[in-house]
Amino acid sequence: MSAHRVWIMRQTARLTLLAAATVAVGSAAPSVGFAQGTPKGAPAATPGPWITLFDGTSLNGWHNYGHRGEPVKGWTIIDGTVTRTGEGGDLTTNTQYTDFELTLDWRVPPKGNSGIIYRIDPASEVSYTSGPEMQVLDDAGHPDGKSRLTSAGADYGLYPSPTGIVKPATEWNSVRLIVRGTHVEHWLNGTRVVTYELGSADWAARVAKSKFADWAGYGKAARGYIALQDHGDRVAYRNVRIRELK
């Protein structure tokens, strides 16, 4: 065999090995980047087990805001839902949460209004002066539906939600709420409708131009209660679950 032919065979083998290595690298699992609910630059969260907060039969683990240890008033279990049926105040978890993923379904009648308020500082006289709120609303029938800042799914008064996501009054809507560190996501009916960073320059600027500017502790609690708002209207919730993100 000539020296030239040997050289050609060696070069061919070298190129084959190089091509194989390139394919192997290209087919490797991609590096983990920004996942749903994970802030950029943060390690992936380790979710804890799902915990049922409302099982359709009992209000154990809940209280009216500011009335811990007293019987719940104004909220009634009806056909597996917890429904606001009278005065009583926000239905509030007994447990405080830091980083979590919350899922639930809600339904309002025509013109209905409620909200999901989170990281409520227990020192607050009322829930909404410290905890941000994911709006629950009949967009078509309630005056708040005229502004995207106060429509269903919005971070109330600060970050707008898009149109066409919420279902009509009397139909069930599904929520996924992710709160991790300063990162917050509102999901409505399978669509991420709001995302923001607590304490960011953008957040601070929006708060400064809103009614929340009068409340020094608004949105600053790193841990707090979760409440289903009593806004004076009938509203039903079901399938309320949570898991902590560590």
Phi, psi and omega in degrees: 000133184288155180299324181295319180292321177301317181298318180297318181294319179295318180295321179296316179297319180297316180293325178296315179297320180296319179295320179297319180295321180295318178297318181298317180294317181294332182268359180291158180300135181295153178292152182285125179246219182282112178263163178301124179085004181243117179299149178301137177084354181264148176293156180300139180285149174255104183285141174279185180289152175292137179237130178279119179272332176221119186260007179090355184230345186212150175253025173299135181094004181232156174208161171286136184306130181084002182228047180300134178091354179258156177301142179292135178241148173082354179236130187233142175276118182228117176050045176080005177248159168255121191237134176284114184241354181188180181293143179182331182104172182302136175278118195235140177294146174286337183262143173264148184231148178257283178249130187201165169236123182245136174231146178192171173240145176225156179213134177236154173281176176307134180071013182287151183214132174202196179187162175247113185252137189224159185051054179277124176291121182298344178280349181287137180295321175231155189297316191282356176277351177233326185264131172299159186229132168269118186291138174241120192199150164273097184302322186286331187254339184262142179304329179298339180289352179283343178240134179292340179290339182235018179270170182307131178092342183293155163279103198313121175078355185236309183237123185283157173253154180284162177279162171081010182257317182290148178270161182298159177308145181082352176260155182278139175241141182255136183241142168227117183242121180246125177230115182217113185061236177266356186270130181228138175228133171254125175243135179228121179053043175084003181242133175284115186257338181214140170215138181201169179243115177301136176081357179289168178299320180296315177301311182299321180294320180291318178298318182299333181263006184244177178293341181289347180300336181280352183247103189301329184266009186296125176071014185256349180287130178277348182209145179179184180283164170243136182226147171260118193287135169266099181257012180093352181252159174289136177207145179238141176233152176207169176053047183274114182227156179213151169219138181279146179252123186248000000 
